[in-house]
Amino acid sequence: MKIARWKPLTLLFSAALVVVPTTATLAAPDATADSVVEDYYQDAIGKTGPELKTALHGIISSGTTTLTYNEVWDALKVTDEDPNNNANVILLYTGRSQGKDTNGGDADDWNREHVWAKSHGDFGTSPGPGTDVHHLRPTDVTVNSDRGNKDFDMGGTESEEAPGNFTDGDSWEPRDEVKGDVARMIFYMAVRWDGGDGFADLEVNDNVDNGSNPFMGRVSVLKQWNEQDPPDAGEQRRNQVIFDQFQHNRNPFIDHPEWVAEIW
């Protein structure tokens, strides 16, 4: 097993909206925008444990728009746009910038990766968890296939096509730059989809090789990744775009990563 590659923790978790400047030129936080976000979570403030999870489920499940699987293609071209080239998207596991219109099913195309593997709960691609853009990301077709429906954990052999990612028979370890992103997507799904929408009750556990059960692991590692790789400006932008333009809900663990430890 590999030793975890930790990056310096560059922010302190607090009850306020997390804002992580990544460059000296990044604009200062907008206090008005911060206030709007905190109003969004008003019913969750002060709660912990199961009460917090229940409150967050209510918040992020209300007033949402559900996309079709075809609409996800267009959404990802906006949510994952390369900030340095608006004709491209950034692929999750490789970090490669690739043309938006190279989506498809052929080798070296990009396609729609279900970070919470859709077989874990057998929810498919009908409107619902299978089309929830908060956990859908552009990935290289071959790399998507290599990840398959594996749980997340440390260790394995480095991916030839996606250096920095590692895999073995039952788990996938993403590159350091997106470890926290992956963790927060998984935690979001475990709160958003609780069995009340006609789909399986998705939950995290500390196992791998969960198969078709509605579980994803390994929660102890995902919690480490959430702390190791705090939300950056790109992840925060993506969260805002999904809220403003597509689903009209937020991933609370991007806005409040400290809530992971409060619930799990």
Buried (B, 14 or more C-beta within 10 A) or exposed (E): EEEBEEEEEEEEBEEBBBBBBEEEEEEEBEEEEBEEBBEBBEEBEEBEEEEBBBBBBEBBBEEBEBBEBEBBBEBBBBBBBBEEEEEBBBBBBBBBBBBBEBBEEEEEBBBBBBBBBBBBBEBBBEEBBBBBBBBBBBBBBBBBEBBEBBBBBBBBEEBEBBEBBBBBEBBBBBBBBBBBBBBBBBBBBBBBBBEEBEBBEBBBBBBBEBEEBBBBBBBEBBBBBBBBBBBBBBBBEBBBBBBEEBBEBBBBBBBBBBBBEBBB
